Amino acid sequence: MFTLVIGGAASGKSEYAESLITGSEHLPRYYIATMEPLDLECRARIEKHRKMRAEKQFLTIECYTGLSALRLPERGSVLLECLGNLVANEIYSPAGAGTEQGALNAAAEGVEALLAQCRDLVVVSSEVFSAGERYAPGTDVYLRTLAGVHRALAQRADRVCEVVCGLPQYYKGGTQ
């Protein structure tokens, strides 16, 4: 089962995605984290989240770019968080794909590679399109790329939902 979970900042999307995986009968549970630890604040946040996930029997795997090369030790359930970070890393990180099309391909191919290695996959991503804010120059490349990845994955997914105020609204595939 492949579920795409999208939501705004602090919407409850991560908690909802975790509940989908912890409710799965397929073990082990892998948490693929895509946030690069660029500073002390990021490192502290990562450590806090790693401890929280360990209590839920998640094995954390850090993967910032090149998701398609990742090999899981055995089939189980996978939570990928966050697609928005992965896309940004593929565009802007020196180790990333470097171009809009390259980042789109890298993210989509990475998800396909995960699907071939697991029984349940939940991908978490950010809804950053309706803020109505002015973004820094060059951000349009990121927004276009993330939107393209969202469209590609939504077509491929069994279920697609958006979480608002902790409540999932399904657009495809119904509720669990």
LINFENGI-V505065 format. One record per pair of residues at least 12 apart in sequence whose ideal C-beta (glycine too) atoms are under 8 Angstrom apart, sorted by the first residue. I is the first residue (numbers start at 1). J is the second residue. Records with the same first field share a line. If there is no record, write none. Layout:
I = J + J
This chain:
1 = 24 + 119 + 120 + 121 + 158 + 159
2 = 115 + 120 + 121 + 122 + 123 + 156 + 157 + 158 + 159
3 = 17 + 20 + 120 + 121 + 122 + 123 + 157 + 158 + 159 + 160 + 161 + 173
4 = 123 + 125 + 150 + 153 + 154 + 157 + 159 + 160 + 161
5 = 17 + 20 + 122 + 123 + 124 + 125 + 161 + 162 + 163 + 168
6 = 124 + 125 + 126 + 127 + 150 + 160 + 161 + 162 + 163
7 = 124 + 126 + 127 + 162 + 163 + 164
8 = 126 + 127 + 128 + 130 + 164
9 = 126
11 = 127 + 163 + 164 + 165 + 166
12 = 163 + 165 + 166 + 167
13 = 124 + 126 + 163
14 = 81 + 124
15 = 166
16 = 161 + 163 + 166 + 168
17 = 79 + 81 + 122 + 124
18 = 53 + 56 + 79
20 = 79 + 120 + 122 + 176
21 = 58 + 77 + 78 + 79 + 120 + 122
22 = 56 + 57
23 = 176
24 = 77 + 119 + 120
26 = 75 + 76 + 77 + 118 + 119 + 120
27 = 57 + 76 + 77
28 = 57 + 59 + 73 + 74 + 76 + 77
29 = 56 + 57 + 58 + 59 + 76 + 77 + 78 + 79
30 = 58 + 59 + 60 + 61 + 72 + 76 + 77 + 78 + 79 + 118
31 = 53 + 58 + 59 + 60 + 61 + 78 + 79 + 81
32 = 61 + 62 + 63 + 67 + 70 + 78 + 79 + 80 + 81 + 114
33 = 46 + 49 + 50 + 60 + 61 + 62 + 63 + 81
34 = 63 + 64 + 80 + 81 + 82 + 83 + 85 + 86 + 89
35 = 64 + 82 + 85
36 = 64 + 85 + 89 + 93
58 = 79
63 = 86
64 = 85 + 86 + 89 + 93 + 95
65 = 86 + 89 + 90 + 93 + 95 + 96 + 97 + 106
66 = 95 + 106 + 110
67 = 80 + 86 + 106 + 107 + 109 + 110 + 111 + 113 + 114
68 = 106 + 109 + 110 + 112 + 113
69 = 113
70 = 110 + 113 + 114
71 = 117
72 = 114 + 117 + 118
75 = 117 + 118 + 119
76 = 118 + 119 + 120
77 = 118 + 119 + 120 + 121 + 122
78 = 114 + 117 + 118 + 120 + 121 + 122
79 = 122 + 124
80 = 111 + 114 + 121 + 122 + 123 + 124
81 = 124
82 = 124 + 125 + 126
83 = 107 + 123 + 124 + 125 + 126 + 146 + 149 + 150 + 153
84 = 125 + 126 + 128 + 146
86 = 107 + 110
87 = 103 + 104 + 107 + 142 + 145 + 146 + 149
88 = 142
90 = 102 + 103 + 106 + 107 + 145
91 = 103 + 141 + 142 + 145
92 = 142
100 = 141 + 144 + 145
103 = 145 + 149
104 = 145 + 148 + 149 + 152
107 = 145 + 149
108 = 149 + 152 + 153
111 = 123 + 153 + 156
112 = 156
123 = 153 + 157
125 = 146 + 149 + 150
126 = 146
127 = 162
128 = 143 + 146
129 = 143 + 147
154 = 171 + 172
157 = 172 + 173
158 = 172 + 173
159 = 172 + 173 + 174 + 176
160 = 172 + 173
